[in-house]
Amino acid sequence: MIISQREMILGAATLTAILIGITWLTIDSHTDEYKAKKIEITNLRAQIRLDERRITMQEEWMAELNELQKDLRVFDVKQKSVAPELMKTIKGLSSRHGLDINRSQPYAEKPTSDLFELGINCTWEGKLESMIGFLTDLQQQSVRYDVRSLNVTPVGKNTGKLKGNMVINCAYTKKPNAGKKAK
């Protein structure tokens, strides 16, 4: 049996068509899976970039937190109440500026890990310049003091004095043997 050239070309074309068809079916069956994997890889890469940014931000935040905590007052863990010392400091700042603090009432201490916060409600009276100087001095104390609320009313007519109350939140840390000096 002799195969003619025409039959040889038709056989080769048929074989090529069959191979192309099988290749197409194989590729087509994996196309959806390939697209899903490509989307998954893209999403994972985006998640990795986001997590890396979060890690970097956390490191920056921790460095900033450690830097800010250096400015905080440190009290001994065994010390029962730090409110008297904090109220004395606030009273000293106010006296320096001529602001009269009539009454101070501390709130409960709020611990957050090794950071503590204590609110002190102060009733005060003084001139506007005294109040501005006092608030400016508090602001210069970095993160130690924060005025959360401030109420101001005039004292009488044309006296030039003001009165009111404010809540000053004091931030500090507690560590063992903080009150003892090294020899």
Secondary structure as the mmCIF struct_conf table of DSSP 4:
data_model
#
loop_
_struct_conf.conf_type_id
_struct_conf.id
_struct_conf.beg_label_comp_id
_struct_conf.beg_label_asym_id
_struct_conf.beg_label_seq_id
_struct_conf.end_label_comp_id
_struct_conf.end_label_asym_id
_struct_conf.end_label_seq_id
HELX_RH_AL_P HELX_RH_AL_P1 GLN A 5 GLN A 69
TURN_TY1_P TURN_TY1_P1 LYS A 70 ASP A 71
BEND BEND1 LEU A 72 LEU A 72
STRN STRN1 ARG A 73 ASP A 76
TURN_TY1_P TURN_TY1_P2 VAL A 77 LYS A 78
BEND BEND2 LYS A 80 LYS A 80
HELX_RH_AL_P HELX_RH_AL_P2 ALA A 83 ARG A 96
TURN_TY1_P TURN_TY1_P3 HIS A 97 GLY A 98
STRN STRN2 ASP A 100 THR A 112
TURN_TY1_P TURN_TY1_P4 SER A 113 ASP A 114
STRN STRN3 LEU A 115 LYS A 127
HELX_RH_AL_P HELX_RH_AL_P3 LEU A 128 GLN A 139
TURN_TY1_P TURN_TY1_P5 GLN A 140 VAL A 143
BEND BEND3 ARG A 144 ARG A 144
STRN STRN4 TYR A 145 PRO A 154
BEND BEND4 GLY A 156 ASN A 158
STRN STRN5 LYS A 161 LYS A 175
TURN_TY1_P TURN_TY1_P6 PRO A 176 ASN A 177
BEND BEND5 GLY A 179 LYS A 180
HELX_LH_PP_P HELX_LH_PP_P1 LYS A 181 ALA A 182
#
